[in-house]
């Protein structure tokens, strides 16, 4: 629950200690501010409060007032008496109020937690050894932290459906379900696709889709993430890997300009899944299903792994020097990709300046879903603007390049990651035009390239993307790249040095940021790459308000024209 | 009657009801006038009146009789109450099993509308209130007011969390709503007829008016009987009104207010001080039938369903019956009631099928304690109280059950 009245605080007494907390938050969040855990299953900060798991039962009291007069009731010491509520209250549905007393640890609270844990486990199959959630399961964690450690249950357990297909990507094990209703509320409130519900009654309640419907929206896998137990599992990840072997690294999703914060889980350099990382300014705790499968590109068959000169494998050194020879002293054009990082754009821009090359940029567009998949299907279009590489909106494909090629004003190409032939450039116009291609995957352009230099995917390098709301978000390397390859920034620096011997740019991202933020009117004034890695940096993008950005109103996003109207 | 009051101010009806001291007849016994006072009238949202005719408490069958025998009394009471709270729409939520009752009510409403007693411009007063009968789908939990509201909205009847969803503020469709029992709303008619002051003279202070008691179980003449509150004792009810127990039987236990009330043991003594300061020392047959009497005896008059059990009743079997009901009717929303009620059912069913253990009594009590007071709605208490009281008061029967069953030792390896 995020406080609505910003800045206002109230003072409450938490376990005997007076503390200041933001007004309007609930007790679970208030206690969390002071590193006190109130265990909970059904409560999720970004969903409505259901209050059904009863795990967050605590003791609460408010200062007593006389019913008739409204005067404070004092005890012998002249201190206002506390009227403790006789029944325990649920922390998730109790909003802080001035003078409120809260006990998160007491015999009664302990008894409540032990009772609830015992109840939750009586009909639970306890199949942890074969459960995908094991290791990141709230039921396991809280059973260890707050349970009795033994069970008094000797009756027959309820039998419910196993491995039910809820949709193309989600599989349900009903016996493990603790009926917290998080997934139902998520589908209703965030995905706006009300397909889930409970059928049957009491302990026999079962999660199910409405007849004839499936959980198939593009956000269905978020239900797996928020499921506190192993009931909802990802069909893709199911039985693939024990989660405790996975190393989690934060990164940024490259699917669209929404710039979702993600966690990349890998084991020994191989990515096994991608899950969203909470960021209340960008993506809350959600991401699209389509963004989660992007990791499969890392080890796909068409991945470029070896540098090539005229389709012959070679070393990286030779490929780069051959590229320098190809590019030198020609009527060069650079085709940039909105998948490049801010730092790569900066270096690319320096390179075009050094050799006076023409600049082209390819954008990719699709449908806006109004939540976290924006119409701009590239992560860093705004980075191209901020770095100075581009000042026009890449709405059209590369037909301008095609015209320039036909006119002969361009006779050599440096292409980053884009396929020219599917972007409005006809193959015959490339006859006799040497192409240097830097990219991650093979396609028609890489196959006709004079020199092909494989680069790294966003999971394998560091950099910064600027999202649709002009938040600059740094990301670090999540997994090592294929052996022998270098990050794009290193290759660009080597090319730059080869083309312009006086240029002594470093591929170090911190130094690039220093250069980015040094001009007096730089939008990055006073910011460093470390800042961008730590959190989302809001950049002033008002300079580009007039550009025809395609994004529509979505989660945490208002289109620039709308912002202008509001102000 | 109706005509006379529709000319007056709506608040006057509320005042009279408050003056009458009438307490709700649904089970909790909360003063009706007070409930109406909590209504949020300033929100600008429409106000709704709902009649709770989802009479599902085992042992209770009073509302059904009112609906069958005198539906117009209810309609008149509802129209007066609707006028008092200025509701433009009123509902009668009737349980699914009362299909005959629903038919009767619909016919009665049609008749009342024809005569102008409800609907548009009631009796030319300019006040309009529509009345609709809504049939439930067969769930005990719909008798819980917020569950009822959810059900009326067309959803699963999962009770709402309070706070913030108090019906008087955020009820039906998030609008202020009053939910009253059938008998309560009928009494409104009588209060207005005789005046709140006069009504309060019936019965005893704080226990005003009459109540319909439903007596079932092993008595000669079970049935429903209307008496002034406190006019007779439990013993008089059983022996004089209902003709006493069957020949040769003796009293073992009585559930005084529907199955969720705590059971009373025939040889118990109840001692203490009443609210008015008088000391009492009652046997089970001395308990006065009103609101405060059973309360003083540690139980409640609830919905007025008196279940009499004589010495032929196997207490554990009775407990199993009650537990089976609550396990079947728990909505499944919140953990303690959902898992606890079924667990208790499984224990008592097992005890009755030859696998009782001596420790089961303690286990039952502990499970019930883990439910009580920790649930979203009062169903948790309703399920826990019978178990708590049965086990506490008849522990010997539970232990005897285990001892009498000649089990092999290894049959402890259940399932």
Interface residues (C-beta under 8 A of the other chain):
Chain A: X49 X50 X51 X52 X53 X54 X55 X57 X86 X87 X88 X90 X93 X94 X111 X112 X115 X116 X118 X119 X120 X122 X123 X152 X153 X154 X155 X156 X158 X178 X179 X197 X198 X200 X201 X202 X203 X204 X205
Chain B: X139 X156 X158 X161 X163 X164 X327 X328 X329 X330 X331 X332 X333 X334 X335 X336 X338 X339 X340 X341 X342 X343 X346 X347 X350 X363 X366 X369 X370 X373 X374 X375 X376 X414 X415
